[in-house]
């Protein structure tokens, strides 16, 4: 007679315990999901910033290369040109790429 009562009491206790565990785990899972979504948005933002920075770096490298080519063509010591005199007129155009720099 006592066994069915104990069994039903234990079953109710186990059900209650499992319900509480499911509630706690479910709440924590929701928090983790929100945190993961937040980090994914942050990662995407950082990826975009990195792509922009890499593009800017490439542009700067091209500008520096163009400027170096321009300097190498100048007719003075330090420049690569072999001119016999220094012109007082306008400097030659360094090219489209360096004009954008």
GROMACS elastic network, one bead per residue, 0.5 to 0.9 nm:
[ bonds ]
;  ai    aj funct       b0    kb
    1     4     6  0.63260   500
    1     5     6  0.73088   500
    2     5     6  0.53046   500
    2     6     6  0.62270   500
    2     7     6  0.85756   500
    3     6     6  0.51293   500
    3     7     6  0.59485   500
    3     8     6  0.85482   500
    4     8     6  0.60523   500
    4     9     6  0.84472   500
    5     8     6  0.52468   500
    5     9     6  0.60848   500
    5    10     6  0.85544   500
    6     9     6  0.50248   500
    6    10     6  0.60241   500
    6    11     6  0.84643   500
    7    10     6  0.51551   500
    7    11     6  0.60716   500
    7    12     6  0.85733   500
    8    12     6  0.60982   500
    8    13     6  0.85510   500
    9    12     6  0.51303   500
    9    13     6  0.61804   500
    9    14     6  0.86269   500
   10    14     6  0.60455   500
   10    15     6  0.84593   500
   11    14     6  0.50878   500
   11    15     6  0.60322   500
   11    16     6  0.84530   500
   12    15     6  0.50508   500
   12    16     6  0.60302   500
   12    17     6  0.85119   500
   13    16     6  0.50251   500
   13    17     6  0.60486   500
   13    18     6  0.85125   500
   14    18     6  0.59831   500
   14    19     6  0.83943   500
   15    18     6  0.51234   500
   15    19     6  0.60142   500
   15    20     6  0.85907   500
   16    19     6  0.50888   500
   16    20     6  0.62495   500
   16    21     6  0.86729   500
   17    20     6  0.51407   500
   17    21     6  0.61760   500
   17    22     6  0.85515   500
   18    21     6  0.50236   500
   18    22     6  0.60073   500
   18    23     6  0.84949   500
   19    22     6  0.50680   500
   19    23     6  0.61316   500
   19    24     6  0.86870   500
   20    23     6  0.50187   500
   20    24     6  0.61954   500
   20    25     6  0.85059   500
   21    24     6  0.51759   500
   21    25     6  0.59587   500
   21    26     6  0.82611   500
   22    25     6  0.51488   500
   22    26     6  0.57485   500
   22    27     6  0.83846   500
   23    26     6  0.50962   500
   23    27     6  0.60976   500
   23    28     6  0.85990   500
   24    27     6  0.51649   500
   24    28     6  0.62014   500
   24    29     6  0.85297   500
   25    28     6  0.50736   500
   25    29     6  0.59732   500
   25    30     6  0.85806   500
   26    30     6  0.62277   500
   26    31     6  0.87203   500
   27    30     6  0.51615   500
   27    31     6  0.64120   500
   27    32     6  0.87598   500
   28    31     6  0.50213   500
   28    32     6  0.61748   500
   28    33     6  0.85495   500
   29    32     6  0.50261   500
   29    33     6  0.60545   500
   29    34     6  0.86106   500
   30    33     6  0.50415   500
   30    34     6  0.62541   500
   30    35     6  0.86128   500
   31    34     6  0.51852   500
   31    35     6  0.61818   500
   31    36     6  0.86093   500
   32    36     6  0.60484   500
   32    37     6  0.85769   500
   33    36     6  0.50679   500
   33    37     6  0.61895   500
   33    38     6  0.85824   500
   34    37     6  0.51178   500
   34    38     6  0.61513   500
   34    39     6  0.86269   500
   35    38     6  0.50450   500
   35    39     6  0.61659   500
   35    40     6  0.85492   500
   36    39     6  0.50834   500
   36    40     6  0.60558   500
   36    41     6  0.86365   500
   37    40     6  0.50189   500
   37    41     6  0.62582   500
   37    42     6  0.86106   500
   38    41     6  0.52048   500
   38    42     6  0.62430   500
   38    43     6  0.86270   500
   39    43     6  0.59708   500
   39    44     6  0.84911   500
   40    44     6  0.61420   500
   40    45     6  0.85522   500
   41    44     6  0.51123   500
   41    45     6  0.61885   500
   41    46     6  0.86313   500
   42    45     6  0.50244   500
   42    46     6  0.61467   500
   42    47     6  0.85733   500
   43    46     6  0.50022   500
   43    47     6  0.60546   500
   43    48     6  0.85863   500
   44    48     6  0.62302   500
   44    49     6  0.86361   500
   45    48     6  0.51690   500
   45    49     6  0.62442   500
   45    50     6  0.86178   500
   46    50     6  0.60334   500
   46    51     6  0.85651   500
   47    50     6  0.50543   500
   47    51     6  0.61934   500
   47    52     6  0.86458   500
   48    51     6  0.51112   500
   48    52     6  0.62194   500
   48    53     6  0.85662   500
   49    52     6  0.50964   500
   49    53     6  0.60619   500
   49    54     6  0.85262   500
   50    53     6  0.50001   500
   50    54     6  0.59997   500
   50    55     6  0.85026   500
   51    54     6  0.50985   500
   51    55     6  0.61991   500
   51    56     6  0.86522   500
   52    55     6  0.51024   500
   52    56     6  0.62176   500
   52    57     6  0.85968   500
   53    56     6  0.50003   500
   53    57     6  0.60362   500
   53    58     6  0.85363   500
   54    58     6  0.61412   500
   54    59     6  0.86032   500
   55    58     6  0.51084   500
   55    59     6  0.62251   500
   55    60     6  0.86668   500
   56    59     6  0.50435   500
   56    60     6  0.61855   500
   56    61     6  0.86075   500
   57    60     6  0.50629   500
   57    61     6  0.61389   500
   57    62     6  0.86134   500
   58    61     6  0.50568   500
   58    62     6  0.62201   500
   58    63     6  0.86186   500
   59    62     6  0.51120   500
   59    63     6  0.61781   500
   59    64     6  0.86394   500
   59   101     6  0.79647   500
   60    64     6  0.60675   500
   60    65     6  0.84613   500
   60   101     6  0.74948   500
   61    64     6  0.51017   500
   61    65     6  0.60686   500
   61    66     6  0.85067   500
   62    65     6  0.50528   500
   62    66     6  0.60576   500
   62    67     6  0.84795   500
   62    97     6  0.73556   500
   62    98     6  0.78651   500
   62   101     6  0.87306   500
   63    66     6  0.50447   500
   63    67     6  0.59902   500
   63    68     6  0.84717   500
   63    97     6  0.65382   500
   63    98     6  0.52321   500
   63    99     6  0.85310   500
   63   100     6  0.79443   500
   63   101     6  0.56794   500
   64    68     6  0.60184   500
   64    69     6  0.85531   500
   64    98     6  0.79947   500
   64   101     6  0.86825   500
   65    68     6  0.50648   500
   65    69     6  0.62286   500
   65    70     6  0.86200   500
   65    98     6  0.86021   500
   66    69     6  0.50917   500
   66    70     6  0.62053   500
   66    71     6  0.86531   500
   66    94     6  0.71765   500
   66    95     6  0.75516   500
   66    97     6  0.67003   500
   66    98     6  0.55560   500
   67    71     6  0.61238   500
   67    72     6  0.85259   500
   67    94     6  0.71684   500
   67    98     6  0.63257   500
   68    71     6  0.50147   500
   68    72     6  0.60496   500
   68    73     6  0.86688   500
   69    72     6  0.50549   500
   69    73     6  0.64519   500
   69    80     6  0.88157   500
   69    94     6  0.78923   500
   70    73     6  0.52330   500
   70    74     6  0.66714   500
   70    79     6  0.84501   500
   70    92     6  0.85371   500
   70    93     6  0.82510   500
   70    94     6  0.52654   500
   70    95     6  0.82255   500
   70    98     6  0.87728   500
   71    74     6  0.52720   500
   71    75     6  0.88161   500
   71    78     6  0.78518   500
   71    79     6  0.54041   500
   71    80     6  0.72843   500
   71    81     6  0.88527   500
   71    94     6  0.86723   500
   72    75     6  0.83537   500
   72    78     6  0.73776   500
   72    81     6  0.64965   500
   73    76     6  0.88434   500
   73    79     6  0.57711   500
   73    80     6  0.50955   500
   73    82     6  0.85406   500
   74    77     6  0.83781   500
   74    78     6  0.80554   500
   74    80     6  0.62668   500
   74    81     6  0.53564   500
   74    82     6  0.84836   500
   74    83     6  0.83875   500
   74    91     6  0.85452   500
   74    92     6  0.86166   500
   75    78     6  0.84643   500
   75    79     6  0.59047   500
   75    80     6  0.69327   500
   75    82     6  0.59823   500
   75    83     6  0.50229   500
   75    84     6  0.77868   500
   75    85     6  0.74878   500
   75    86     6  0.63729   500
   75    87     6  0.83056   500
   76    79     6  0.53441   500
   76    80     6  0.77204   500
   76    81     6  0.69264   500
   76    82     6  0.78376   500
   76    83     6  0.74388   500
   76    84     6  0.89285   500
   76    85     6  0.83614   500
   76    86     6  0.69616   500
   77    80     6  0.77315   500
   77    81     6  0.84467   500
   78    81     6  0.87842   500
   79    82     6  0.84273   500
   83    86     6  0.72001   500
   87    90     6  0.80068   500
   87    91     6  0.82770   500
   88    91     6  0.83484   500
   90    93     6  0.87997   500
   91    94     6  0.84790   500
   92    95     6  0.88189   500
   93    96     6  0.82525   500
   93    99     6  0.83726   500
   94    97     6  0.80526   500
   94    98     6  0.62574   500
   94    99     6  0.71992   500
   95    98     6  0.57984   500
   95    99     6  0.64038   500
   96    99     6  0.50719   500
   96   100     6  0.65946   500
   97   100     6  0.54901   500
   97   101     6  0.69484   500
   98   101     6  0.50423   500
